[in-house]
């Protein structure tokens, strides 16, 4: 099976910005999670923030959603104190709101997400 889904990432200070593209299968998600974890661990931050920007096609199977829940816990356990996920549609918004915890919030635009992230404290 081929990996489906892609992403790019960059750091702006303590803010990890992840741009996510396309629908994901388990292999695709596993690949990007590995890359993101390596980047986080290499920074050595005790606390950090994350912004994910999803495109219109970003979704996944129930197994992908379950893996997403586990990685969200890993983020929090490894110093992520605030996570904003920018979504494009109601289905994505509902998915994010159903699987995330209180340090993660969905948004429809980047400005609102950044404003919320800037108000969060460790």
Sine and cosine of phi, psi and omega as CSV:
sin_phi,cos_phi,sin_psi,cos_psi,sin_omega,cos_omega
0.00,0.00,0.67,-0.75,0.03,-1.00
-1.00,0.05,0.48,-0.88,0.06,-1.00
-0.96,0.29,0.67,-0.75,0.08,-1.00
-0.85,-0.53,0.67,-0.74,-0.03,-1.00
0.97,-0.25,0.50,-0.87,-0.03,-1.00
-0.51,-0.86,0.21,-0.98,0.03,-1.00
-0.35,-0.94,0.28,-0.96,0.19,-0.98
-0.77,-0.64,0.46,-0.89,0.03,-1.00
-0.62,-0.78,0.47,-0.88,0.10,-0.99
-0.45,-0.89,0.38,-0.93,0.04,-1.00
-0.95,-0.31,0.66,-0.75,0.14,-0.99
-0.80,-0.60,1.00,-0.01,-0.12,-0.99
0.92,0.39,-0.83,-0.56,0.00,-1.00
-1.00,-0.04,0.19,0.98,-0.03,-1.00
-0.97,-0.24,0.88,-0.47,0.10,-0.99
-1.00,0.00,0.84,-0.55,0.02,-1.00
-0.94,-0.34,0.87,-0.48,-0.03,-1.00
-0.89,-0.46,0.86,-0.50,0.09,-1.00
-0.98,-0.18,0.82,-0.58,-0.12,-0.99
-0.92,-0.39,0.70,-0.71,-0.09,-1.00
-0.78,-0.62,0.80,-0.60,0.19,-0.98
0.99,0.11,0.16,-0.99,0.07,-1.00
-0.96,0.28,0.54,-0.84,-0.05,-1.00
-0.93,-0.37,0.58,-0.82,0.27,-0.96
-0.94,-0.34,0.02,-1.00,-0.08,-1.00
-0.88,0.48,-0.64,0.77,-0.01,-1.00
-0.91,0.41,-0.70,0.71,0.02,-1.00
-0.87,0.50,-0.69,0.72,0.01,-1.00
-0.91,0.42,-0.67,0.74,0.01,-1.00
-0.86,0.51,-0.66,0.75,-0.01,-1.00
-0.90,0.44,-0.73,0.69,-0.05,-1.00
-0.95,0.30,-0.56,0.83,0.04,-1.00
-0.88,0.47,-0.66,0.75,0.03,-1.00
-0.87,0.49,-0.70,0.71,0.01,-1.00
-0.90,0.44,-0.69,0.72,0.00,-1.00
-0.90,0.43,-0.71,0.70,0.01,-1.00
-0.86,0.51,-0.71,0.71,0.03,-1.00
-0.85,0.52,-0.68,0.73,0.00,-1.00
-0.90,0.44,-0.70,0.72,0.00,-1.00
-0.89,0.46,-0.76,0.66,-0.04,-1.00
-0.91,0.42,-0.56,0.83,-0.01,-1.00
-0.93,0.36,-0.43,0.90,0.01,-1.00
-0.96,0.28,-0.54,0.84,0.02,-1.00
0.94,0.33,0.33,0.94,0.03,-1.00
-0.93,0.36,0.65,-0.76,0.15,-0.99
-0.98,0.22,-0.53,0.85,0.06,-1.00
-0.58,-0.82,0.54,-0.84,-0.06,-1.00
-0.34,-0.94,0.22,-0.98,0.00,-1.00
-0.86,-0.50,0.30,-0.95,-0.01,-1.00
-0.65,-0.76,0.66,-0.75,0.14,-0.99
-0.83,-0.56,0.84,-0.54,0.11,-0.99
-0.96,-0.29,0.68,-0.73,0.04,-1.00
-0.87,-0.50,0.94,-0.34,-0.05,-1.00
-1.00,-0.06,0.62,-0.79,0.14,-0.99
-1.00,0.08,0.04,-1.00,-0.09,-1.00
-0.89,0.45,-0.38,0.92,-0.07,-1.00
-0.99,-0.16,0.04,1.00,-0.05,-1.00
-0.96,0.29,0.92,-0.38,0.08,-1.00
-0.38,-0.92,-0.03,-1.00,0.05,-1.00
-0.25,-0.97,0.21,-0.98,0.03,-1.00
-0.94,0.34,0.18,-0.98,0.07,-1.00
-0.83,0.56,-0.57,0.82,0.04,-1.00
-0.92,0.39,-0.59,0.81,0.05,-1.00
-0.92,0.40,-0.67,0.74,0.02,-1.00
-0.88,0.48,-0.69,0.73,0.02,-1.00
-0.88,0.47,-0.67,0.74,0.05,-1.00
-0.91,0.42,-0.58,0.81,0.05,-1.00
-0.89,0.46,-0.61,0.79,0.05,-1.00
-0.89,0.45,-0.67,0.74,-0.01,-1.00
-0.91,0.41,-0.65,0.76,-0.01,-1.00
-0.94,0.34,-0.53,0.85,0.07,-1.00
-0.87,0.48,-0.64,0.77,0.05,-1.00
-0.91,0.41,-0.66,0.75,0.02,-1.00
-0.87,0.49,-0.69,0.72,0.04,-1.00
-0.83,0.56,-0.78,0.63,-0.04,-1.00
-0.88,0.47,-0.69,0.72,0.01,-1.00
-0.91,0.42,-0.33,0.94,-0.03,-1.00
-0.93,-0.36,0.45,0.89,0.21,-0.98
0.97,-0.26,-0.06,1.00,0.01,-1.00
-0.97,0.26,0.92,-0.39,-0.04,-1.00
-0.99,-0.17,-0.15,0.99,0.06,-1.00
-0.37,-0.93,0.72,-0.69,-0.01,-1.00
-0.70,-0.71,0.84,-0.54,0.05,-1.00
-0.94,-0.34,0.76,-0.66,0.03,-1.00
-0.88,-0.48,0.88,-0.48,-0.01,-1.00
-1.00,-0.05,0.87,-0.49,-0.07,-1.00
-0.93,-0.38,0.25,-0.97,-0.05,-1.00
-0.95,-0.32,-0.29,0.96,-0.09,-1.00
-0.50,-0.86,0.16,-0.99,-0.07,-1.00
-0.91,0.41,-0.57,0.82,0.01,-1.00
-0.90,0.44,-0.71,0.70,0.05,-1.00
-0.89,0.46,-0.68,0.73,-0.02,-1.00
-0.88,0.48,-0.70,0.72,0.01,-1.00
-0.90,0.43,-0.66,0.75,0.02,-1.00
-0.87,0.50,-0.76,0.65,0.00,-1.00
-0.87,0.49,-0.73,0.68,-0.06,-1.00
-0.91,0.40,-0.46,0.89,-0.01,-1.00
-0.99,0.15,-0.44,0.90,-0.12,-0.99
-0.94,-0.33,-0.06,1.00,-0.10,-1.00
-0.98,-0.22,0.19,-0.98,0.01,-1.00
-0.96,-0.27,-0.16,-0.99,-0.15,-0.99
-0.96,0.28,-0.11,0.99,0.06,-1.00
-0.99,-0.14,0.15,0.99,0.00,-1.00
-0.81,-0.59,0.66,-0.75,-0.02,-1.00
-0.61,-0.79,0.58,-0.81,0.05,-1.00
-1.00,-0.08,0.50,-0.87,0.00,-1.00
-0.64,-0.77,0.33,-0.94,0.07,-1.00
-0.98,-0.22,-0.17,0.98,0.04,-1.00
-0.57,-0.82,0.45,-0.89,-0.11,-0.99
-0.93,0.36,-0.58,0.82,-0.01,-1.00
-0.89,0.45,-0.72,0.69,0.02,-1.00
-0.89,0.45,-0.64,0.77,0.02,-1.00
-0.89,0.46,-0.71,0.71,-0.02,-1.00
-0.91,0.41,-0.65,0.76,0.04,-1.00
-0.86,0.51,-0.70,0.71,0.00,-1.00
-0.90,0.43,-0.72,0.69,0.00,-1.00
-0.85,0.52,-0.64,0.76,-0.02,-1.00
-0.93,0.37,-0.33,0.94,0.03,-1.00
-1.00,0.03,-0.20,0.98,-0.07,-1.00
-0.99,0.15,0.55,-0.84,0.01,-1.00
-0.85,-0.53,0.44,-0.90,0.02,-1.00
-0.94,0.33,0.00,0.00,0.00,0.00
